[in-house]
């Protein structure tokens, strides 16, 4: 058993719908985890009395305990090209992404990057993530092996590409299908790992590969499908040229059986109302990637229209076009994106999207994203005095909403004091 005392915050529903009733906040709270799962979370004075006399209580008073952050879209193979300047999406792929991904054919290189990547997630408070590797089996094995040792919940799968990419990343569609099937059998459901069929985006897959990706998704109940959708205007125009028979970019994925519960599409900046309605009807989810969309000049995500359509939405850092592993920094940029779009993001909703909202978009809200009894015991201990400016500004706050807002606007990896996975410390700030 583990018992941790501090200020506790988690969500039971979306604050945009449920208001203050959607959150559970205990200024002096206690989180009890047994055998890796949440047993109870509530006011410390009531729960301390239930503990055995010899129980050890980890005292984190003065700090805020929230569920582990959930990153719904990130590229581990792009770790080493974060902050590479110049160009919009298609140029950036040519200039940076293709060359760096070539190296992941080497298992030793893939393992080195995977180890760093998983540690960096934990250092930033991220305990669960939907991750793109590369076309190489070695990249999938390396990522899952690193995550398995850390007991993280990672969703990933071999990238599928058989056209419009360099020859060294191009693979026959049948070979990609067979390799994906073998990887599903090896990794899906092992520990906390889950497999995702991963066509990179419709431009880099022939119709036959898209068909086989949809087949994999249908053949293996419980697996995921992840891809990119309507990120950049030039990309959207290119998809129209490649698939002129499709009504829209989204329609390409639907034609090949790739929409449904557990399909997650990054970006979705340039959708129309019909696309949003179709995504909602099929249960597909969006990963909102604000730092990447700003960095590549892709456009401004419309959260209000996604909400109006009833869509599931999570937050993605999208490293390496995204500019930070920090979910706190990413939430700050999400606020700015929505400001530019004439919308507002409350701090409560922001933290919901980074936790329970992300879990709901991945159909994992019965396992992660909150401190409901039975959920996996992943949590982050945030330090509101991590930097002199953060400490000064936090001290002047008078409400929970204000303190959350300050954390997401001024906080970064330095505000993460500890990250716990399945009730055990996984990272602590020195």
ZIHU-V468051 format. One record per helix or strand of 2 or more residues. SS is the DSSP state (H for helix, E for strand). FROM is the first residue (numbers start at 1). TO is the last residue. If there is no record, write none. Layout:
# ZIHU-V468051
[[SS;FROM;TO] [SS;FROM;TO]]
This chain:
# ZIHU-V468051
[[E;2;11] [H;15;22] [E;23;34] [E;37;43] [H;44;48] [E;57;67] [E;69;75] [H;76;81] [H;89;105] [H;107;123] [E;126;132] [H;137;150] [E;153;157] [E;159;160] [H;167;169] [H;173;187] [E;194;199] [H;202;204] [H;207;219] [E;224;229] [H;233;242] [H;249;255] [E;263;267] [H;273;282] [E;285;288] [H;290;295] [H;303;309] [E;312;315] [H;327;340] [H;347;354] [H;356;361] [E;379;382] [H;388;395] [H;400;410] [H;413;415] [E;416;421] [E;424;428]]
